[in-house]
Amino acid sequence: MSEQPLKFENFNFSGGIEKKALLIVMIFAILALLSSSVGIVGAGQRGVLLRFGAPTGAIKNEGLYFKIPFAEQVVLMSTQIQKYAALATASSKDLQVVTTEVMLNYQLEPSQVTDIYRNMRQDYEMRVIQPFVQEAVKSVAANFDAEQLITQRPRVKAELQELLTKRLATLGIRVIELSITDFRFTQIFQDSIEAKVKAVQQALEAENALKRVEFEAQQAIVKANAEAVDKWNGVMPTVVTGGGPVPVLDVFNSHPKS
């Protein structure tokens, strides 16, 4: 019995493999379509909805969202409190150069994230916060002498925060808190301030010493008067002397003769 050669034509693989491959492709396509049409906005974020790259005005809140695949895109914007720190150099009212270290806590207004993205994309710190802080420090510092910047720091901070609050609010950025962590002056000015403070302290110490001496002197007088009163026996003087030839009379013990 002769062996027959094995021929692949006798096996029908093509139909089943093509169907399975097509099914796999369809499944992957459906999964890709689904994944591109849903997304998640995390806590402390808002989503700016874009259609073909242009803001639609719609804002996606925290949680799951849906969008049109390939046509729409969601850009996440943080609405958490963010921190910005910078050094700003300015001139005081008396023309002293001062370097100020400013710490700004701010937050994007959730309802205005579309406008923020439209005007500044996600570069709002570089585009507006940084130049606004520099300009505000220069403007406020010019209202105070160098010494006042130190002695009236709460007032300086309040004016600076008020100015930044008004300017940034128009752009949808809320100022939470501003802190001035340091004032730095030239070495010559710092030395003069230290000398002045030392002189004031010495003058105050001298004034306090003088007041202490005056108080002790008053106490000594009071004590002497008290001791004199304690030594008095309560008897009035019995001899009265007159001027000239008038004789000495005992006015208290002498009685008229009957």
C-alpha positions, 0 to 999 in steps of 0.5 A: 500500500503506497503512502499518499503525500500530505497536502495542505489543501486538504485542511480548511484553515483560512475561513476560521482564522480570518473570522477570529482575527477580524473579531479580535480587531473589532474588540480592540477597536471597540475598547479603544473607542470606549476608552477615548470617550470616557475619562475621570476628573480627579478631586480638586480638579475641573475639566475644560472641554475642547472640541477640535482644540477650541474651548466649548465653554463646558466644564467637567466636574469631579468624577466620570465624564463622557466625550465624543471620541477623537473630536473632543478633548478634556484638559484638567485644571487644578482648583486646589490651593497652590503656592507661589514663592518669589524674590522681588526687588524694589526701592523704598520711599527713601530710595533704599534698595530692598529685596522682598521674599513673598509667599502667595497661596492662590486658587483658580476659580472653578467656574472660570477655568475655561477663560483661564485656559483660553487666555493663559492655557496652563501657564498662568503663574508665568504669564500673570502671577509672576509679573503681578507680584513683582509690580505689586511689590514695587508699587507698595514699597514705594509708599514706605520708608525703608525703616517703615517696611520693617516696623509696619510689616503688617500694614505693608502685607495688607496693602500688598495682599489687597492690591494682588487680590484685586488684580488677580480676581479679574483673571479668575484667580483667588488670593488665599493668603500672602506672606512676607517672609523677609526684607533684605537691605544693603549691608550699609543700611542694615548696619545703620539700622542696628546702630539706631536700634542700639542707641534707642535701647541705650537711651531707654535704659538711661531713662529707666535708670533715671526714673528708678533713681527719682522713684527711690528718692521719693521713697526715701522722702516718704520714709523720712517723713514717716519716721519723723511722725513716728518720733513726735510725742504729740505735745505742741511746743510750750515756748513762744519767742518774740523778737526784740525786747519782748520777754519770753512767755509761757503762753500755754502753762501760764494762767491769769491770776484771779 
